[in-house]
Amino acid sequence: MPASIRPLRIAHLSDSHLGQEGDPEILHPGTVSRLESVVAVLESLGAELDLIVHTGDVTHATTPENYKIVVDRLSRLSVPTLLVPGNHDDRSIFPLCVGPTLSVTDWGISGLISYHADLPELTVVALDAFSSSLIPYGARVSAGQLARLRKVLSERETPVIVLMHYPPFSTDCVGTDGTIEVEDADALHAVLVEARQKIRAVLHGHTHLSTQIVRDGILYAGVGSISQSFKGLPQDKEFALDPVPLPMFNLISIGAQSTLIKQCFCR
């Protein structure tokens, strides 16, 4: 990316959990209105926004009606939008993309939604991690996805971001560490390190917290939830919900030499 070109600006959304309205012990009620508050802020960014990504748990009650609500709200923005499923999503009715047409290549791996999208100055790879037999609420990435990821990375000259729902590694959060990560994270990381000069970020959700980990030059960045954020400070000794949760997203600027992440809270 030439230094003279303005940074690419990406809105990173996650965990909207649409349809979970009646259980405040788990998620904040009013998930539609919380999504709409995020969309309103994104609308105010106008032409400054190049891409929106959503890293899963788009819905909680996985009905076609709930997916339609999400698609309708995001379509209002007229910004290319890419989505990857989370553990609560239904892959049989899951929308890959919203808004203006992108060049999306489905990897054709049975039962999984994994693909890459080529933008003029960026490649986006979506990995579909699925339930782990080793980690209680964790996941794994199939060998087929890792092989295709290696191939895509070797063929691209553009910067690359990777989307997935689960955090590959520990995020040092009480109540979730050791239970939600990716069991074959080291194998995934090894593939990414081979192309580390191209990787600008691995974006994930699932933790309902904004976290950043840098490992061997690879940035792994999580984002807080649209529906309900969790507490995750060092002094928090037990898992707890944020008592005053605001819907949030991350605004990411990818420049010639840097990746900048800003937390954005919506009222």
N, C-alpha and C positions, 0 to 999 in steps of 0.2 A: 504494500500500500504506500504510494508516494507521500512524503511528509507534507506536501502542499495541500493534499485533500483533507477535508474536515473528517473527524472521526466518525465511524459508523456508530449509530446509537441504537441500542437494543433494550427493550423492556423485557425483563425476566419475571414472569408470573409463575405461581405454583399454588397447588393445594386450595383450589376454590371450593371443593367439596359441595357442590350444588346439590340441594335436596336433603341435607341434614339439618332440618329446621327445628326439630323437637327435642333435642338432647343437649342442653347447655353444659352437661358434664363432659361432653366430648368436644363439641364444636360450638362456636358462637352462632346463635340463631340469626336468621335474616341473611342467608348467604347470597341471595339474589341482589339485595340492596348493597351488600358489601362489594360484590363484583361490579355493580354499576358505579360505585364511588371510585373504583380504580379506573374504569373506562373513562369517567369524566376527567380525571387527571391526565390520562393518556391523550384524550382529545385536545387538551390545552397545549400539548407539545406540538401538535400539528405536523408540519413538514420536517421537523427536527428528528422525527422517529423513523428509522429505516426498517426495523424488524421487531416483531413481538414473538417471544417464545413462552410456552407454558409447559412446565416440567412435571405434569401429572397430578393425579387425583382431581381431575377436572370436575367430576361429579362424585357424589357419595351414594345417592340413590341413582343407579345407572339406568335411567329411562331415556328413550329417545327425546322426550319432552325437555328433560334437563340439558341434554347436549344441545338441543335446538336453542335454548335460552342463551347458552354460552356462545354459540356460533353467531346468533343474531346480534348480541351485544358487541362482540369483537368485530363483526363485519362493519359496524358503523364507523370504525376507525379508518377503513380503507388503507390499512397497513398490512403487508404480508405477515402472516402469523403461522407458526409451526408448533405442533403439539406432540408430546410423547406421553404414553399412558403411565398411570401409577397403579398401585395395588388395588385401588377401589374402582378402577375404570373397566368398562366392558369393551374388549377389543373388537367384538363383532359389529359394534355400531360407533366406534371411535372415529372422530374427524382428524385426518392428518394435518390439514391446513385450512386456513380461513383467509378471506380477502383476496387481493390481487394474485394472479397466478404466478407460481414459482415453478422452476424446473426441479421436480421431486422424483427421485429414483427409488422405488420400493425395492428392498433387497430380496423379497420373495421368500422369506424364511417362515415356514408354516407356523401359524399360531401366534406370531410375533409382529409387532409394528416397529420395524427398523428400516431406516432409509437415510439417504443423504440428499441435500438440496444445494444446488449451485447458484449463488448470487454472483453478480459481477466481481465483487471484491472480497467474497467470503464463502466458505463452504461450511454448511451445518450438517452434522451427523447426529442422528437420533438412534440411541440404543434402547432396546426394550428389555430391561432386567426383569426377571420373573422369580417366583417364590423359591427360596432356598430350603434345602432339607437339613441344613446345618445350623442356620441362624434363625431364631424364632420369628422375627418380623423382617428378616433380610431377604436378599435376592442373589441371583447369579446371572452372569452374562454368558450366553452359549458360545461354544468354540466357533460355530459358524459365524456369529456376529463379530468375534474378534478377528477371524480371518478376513472378513469383508472390510472391517475397519482398517486393517493393515494395508489392504489393497487400495482403498480410497485415499488413505494418507500418502501412500507412495506415488499416486498419480496426480495429486493436487499441488499447485504452486501457491495458491491463495492461502491466507490465514484460515484456520479451522476452529470452530467451537463445537463441543460435543454436548448433547443433551441426554439426560437420563433422570429417572425419578429418584433412585436411591443414592445416598452418599456412599462413595466407595470405601471411605475410611472413617475411623472414629472422629467424632466432632466434639468430644469432651463435654457432653451434655448429660447431666444426671437423668437416669430413667430411660435413656435410649441407647447409650453406648453399649456395644457388644450385642445388640439385638436387632439393628436395622441396617447393617452395612452389607456390602457385597462380598460373597464368599470367595470369588475369584478376582478380587480387586488387584492383587499383585500381577496377575496375568494381563489384566486390562492396562494397568499402569505401565507395564513393560512395553506393550504395543505403543502407547502414547509417547513414551520416552524416546523411542526410535525416531519419532518425528517432532521432537519437542520444539524445534525452531518454528514449526507451523502452528502449534497448539496455542491458542490465546486464552482459552478457558474451558473447563468442564463444568457445566451448569446443572445443578440438581435441586430437588425439592425434598419432600418427605419429613424433614426434621422440623418444619415450621419455625425455623430459626435462620437468621442471616449469619453465615459462617464462611470463612475463607481459610483454606489450607494450601500451602505451597510445598510440593514434594518433588525434588529433582527438577525444579524449574517448571513444573506443571501446576497451574492454578485450578483448584477445585473450589467452586463457590456455590453455596446454598443460599436460599432466599426465604424470608419469612412468609407466612401464609396469608392469603386473602381472607380465609375463614376464621382462623384462630391460631395465634402464635403461642409458643410455649416459652416458659422461663428457662434460662440456661446460663445464669451467672455462676461464678465459682462458689459463691456462698449458698447457692441453692442445693440443699442436701437431698431433697426428694423431688420427683417429677411433679410439675405443677403447670397449670395454664396461666398465661398472662392475664391478670385480673381486669385490665383495661385494654383489650386488644384493638389495635387499629389495622384495617386492611393495609397491606403493604406490597411493594414490588421493588425490584432493583433496577436502576437505570445504568446500563453498561455502555461505556464509550471505548471503542477499540480504535486506537490511533496507530501511527506508523511504528512506534516503539513502546507503546504502553497499553494496558487495560485498566480502566478506571471504573470502580463500582460505587454507586451511591444508593443508600437506602432511601426509599420514598414512602412516606406514610400518608394515608388518605383519610379525610374526615367526611 
